[in-house]
Amino acid sequence: MQLGILYGISVGTGDPELITVKGLRILQAADIVTFPQGIGNKPGVAQQIISQWLKPQQITIPLNFPYVRDQDILESAWQKAAEIVGKYLRQSKNVAFACEGDVSFYSTFTYLAATLKKLYPEAVIETIPGVCSPTAAASELQIPLTVRDERLTILPAIYTMTELETALDSAEVVVLLKVSSVYQQVWQILKKRGLLESSWVVEKATCRDRKIYQNLQSHPHLQLSYFSLLLIRVLE
Ligand SMILES: C[S@@+](CC[C@H](N)C(=O)[O-])C[C@H]1O[C@@H](n2cnc3c(N)ncnc32)[C@H](O)[C@@H]1O
């Protein structure tokens, strides 16, 4: 019997209408819809984004991807998730995985897909591109992300401030993901370099409760959600 197909679908950063026409068509046609499990008893972000698009007959399955850095714990979670998905593919059912933002941009889907391929080398996996957080944030700010020959550096997480200093030395536009835990140290560097007025924080871009912080001079301390990024224009 032929295996079903696993689709990684980009569902955008919050506004349900940011899914592509293709992504929506494939999402609604899938037998099984999976997404990263939320924290506690809350629905996950991708699940919330797609809930209005799902059909009553579709089976939804949250997959557990723990927010830890321990490789053994992560690999065992990917293995378990791939086994769950594999079980349905073996029944010739198509499985959609809903990914917040874009599926190729720092997404858990990459690990799920790689683990599934190890278990089922013959499995067919397709990804549907979409809107990622830096472009969504630029849209919220009503500014272009980049123009002309500007260089863009994206730091997915900052573990040392030297990484940030190096990025500021070499690019015109710098986007910091996962900025919530290091915001105060970043703020000090932006202050030292006179960049507070050309930096913005966008929290929950394109969500109903999104917030924008500009002129960071007056925001030395911010308690930000995980879904926040900081955009710096180095040449202003
Ligand atoms: C693991 S990455 C996932 C990126 C996602 N796949 C995307 O396409 O943007 C998570 C980080 O992306 C950023 N992010 C994701 N969604 C966001 C949103 N709606 N608003 C602001 N930042 C967001 C945050 O910096 C967050 O810590």
The ligand as an SDF file (V2000), in Angstrom:
LIG
                    3D

 27 29  0  0  0  0  0  0  0  0999 V2000
   11.6560   29.1630   16.4420 C   0  0  0  0  0  0  0  0  0  0  0  0
   11.4610   30.7430   15.7140 S   0  0  0  0  0  0  0  0  0  0  0  0
   10.1700   30.3460   14.5840 C   0  0  0  0  0  0  0  0  0  0  0  0
   10.1270   31.2710   13.4260 C   0  0  0  0  0  0  0  0  0  0  0  0
    8.9020   31.0570   12.5320 C   0  0  0  0  0  0  0  0  0  0  0  0
    8.9200   29.7700   11.8490 N   0  0  0  0  0  0  0  0  0  0  0  0
    8.8220   32.1730   11.5010 C   0  0  0  0  0  0  0  0  0  0  0  0
    8.6570   31.8740   10.2950 O   0  0  0  0  0  0  0  0  0  0  0  0
    8.9290   33.3310   11.8620 O   0  0  0  0  0  0  0  0  0  0  0  0
   10.6010   31.6190   16.9710 C   0  0  0  0  0  0  0  0  0  0  0  0
   10.9330   33.0890   16.9770 C   0  0  0  0  0  0  0  0  0  0  0  0
   10.3850   33.7250   15.8280 O   0  0  0  0  0  0  0  0  0  0  0  0
    9.9400   35.0290   16.1600 C   0  0  0  0  0  0  0  0  0  0  0  0
    8.4840   35.1050   15.9070 N   0  0  0  0  0  0  0  0  0  0  0  0
    7.6880   34.1290   15.4630 C   0  0  0  0  0  0  0  0  0  0  0  0
    6.4330   34.5770   15.3030 N   0  0  0  0  0  0  0  0  0  0  0  0
    6.4270   35.8760   15.6540 C   0  0  0  0  0  0  0  0  0  0  0  0
    5.4220   36.8900   15.6950 C   0  0  0  0  0  0  0  0  0  0  0  0
    4.1460   36.6560   15.3470 N   0  0  0  0  0  0  0  0  0  0  0  0
    5.7900   38.1360   16.0900 N   0  0  0  0  0  0  0  0  0  0  0  0
    7.0610   38.4090   16.4280 C   0  0  0  0  0  0  0  0  0  0  0  0
    8.0510   37.4850   16.4150 N   0  0  0  0  0  0  0  0  0  0  0  0
    7.7350   36.2370   16.0320 C   0  0  0  0  0  0  0  0  0  0  0  0
   10.2300   35.2580   17.6460 C   0  0  0  0  0  0  0  0  0  0  0  0
   11.4620   35.9380   17.7550 O   0  0  0  0  0  0  0  0  0  0  0  0
   10.3400   33.8320   18.1700 C   0  0  0  0  0  0  0  0  0  0  0  0
   11.1510   33.7710   19.3270 O   0  0  0  0  0  0  0  0  0  0  0  0
  1  2  1  0
  2  3  1  0
  2 10  1  0
  3  4  1  0
  4  5  1  0
  5  6  1  0
  5  7  1  0
  7  8  2  0
  7  9  1  0
 10 11  1  0
 11 12  1  0
 11 26  1  0
 12 13  1  0
 13 14  1  0
 13 24  1  0
 14 15  1  0
 14 23  1  0
 15 16  2  0
 16 17  1  0
 17 18  1  0
 17 23  2  0
 18 19  1  0
 18 20  2  0
 20 21  1  0
 21 22  2  0
 22 23  1  0
 24 25  1  0
 24 26  1  0
 26 27  1  0
M  CHG  2   2   1   9  -1
M  END
$$$$
